[in-house]
Amino acid sequence: MARRRRRPLVPEARSGLDELKSKLMGTQTGEEAKFEAAKEVGVPLQKGYNGRLTSVEAGQVGGRLGGSMVKELVRLAQEELKKKQ
């Protein structure tokens, strides 16, 4: 099965997603956020080649970031719905 590169459905949303990621992880950039998430879960992520990471380790980093982002987006959506009522 071929790998798919994950891209936002709306490419213009990339900067907003990176901003959200950095805000949630307390970093300056979205790139730094993945290293912070890796450090929190004990995954030896480094700049450059990371082909020696197991799929479990890579999933821990992505899951930490993605899960936090989804929770925050749901929270924001709920706030917006409350305002409309």
C-alpha positions in Angstrom: 0.0 0.0 0.0 1.4 3.4 -1.0 1.9 6.1 1.6 -0.2 9.2 1.3 1.2 12.5 2.3 -1.1 14.2 4.8 -2.2 17.6 3.6 -4.9 19.9 4.8 -8.1 19.8 2.8 -7.9 23.5 2.5 -4.2 24.4 1.8 -4.7 28.0 3.0 -5.4 26.5 6.5 -1.8 25.3 6.9 -0.6 28.4 8.7 -3.6 28.3 11.1 -3.0 24.7 11.9 0.7 25.3 12.5 -0.2 28.2 14.8 -2.7 26.0 16.7 0.0 23.3 17.0 2.6 25.7 18.4 0.1 27.3 20.8 -1.0 23.9 22.2 2.6 22.7 22.7 3.9 26.1 24.0 6.5 26.5 21.2 7.3 29.2 18.7 6.7 27.2 15.6 4.8 24.1 14.5 8.1 22.4 13.6 9.3 22.8 17.2 6.0 21.4 18.5 6.7 17.9 17.2 10.0 17.8 19.0 8.4 19.0 22.2 5.7 16.3 21.8 8.4 13.7 21.1 10.3 14.7 24.3 7.1 14.5 26.4 6.4 10.9 25.3 10.1 9.8 25.3 10.6 9.4 21.6 14.1 10.1 20.3 13.1 12.4 17.4 15.8 14.4 15.9 16.2 16.9 13.0 16.8 15.2 9.7 16.5 11.5 9.1 14.2 9.5 11.5 13.9 6.3 9.6 14.9 4.3 12.6 11.9 5.2 14.6 9.3 2.4 15.0 5.8 3.0 13.8 4.7 3.0 17.4 7.1 5.8 18.3 6.1 7.8 15.3 2.4 7.3 16.2 3.0 8.4 19.7 4.3 11.8 18.5 1.6 12.2 15.8 -1.1 11.0 18.2 0.0 13.5 20.9 -0.1 16.4 18.4 -3.2 15.4 16.5 -5.2 14.4 19.5 -4.5 17.8 21.2 -5.4 19.7 18.1 -8.7 17.8 17.6 -9.7 18.4 21.2 -9.0 22.1 20.9 -10.9 22.4 17.6 -13.9 20.6 19.1 -13.7 22.9 22.1 -13.7 26.0 19.9 -16.6 24.7 17.8 -18.6 24.1 21.0 -18.0 27.6 22.1 -19.1 28.9 18.7 -22.3 26.9 18.9 -23.1 28.2 22.4 -22.7 31.8 21.1 -25.3 31.1 18.4 -27.9 29.8 20.8 
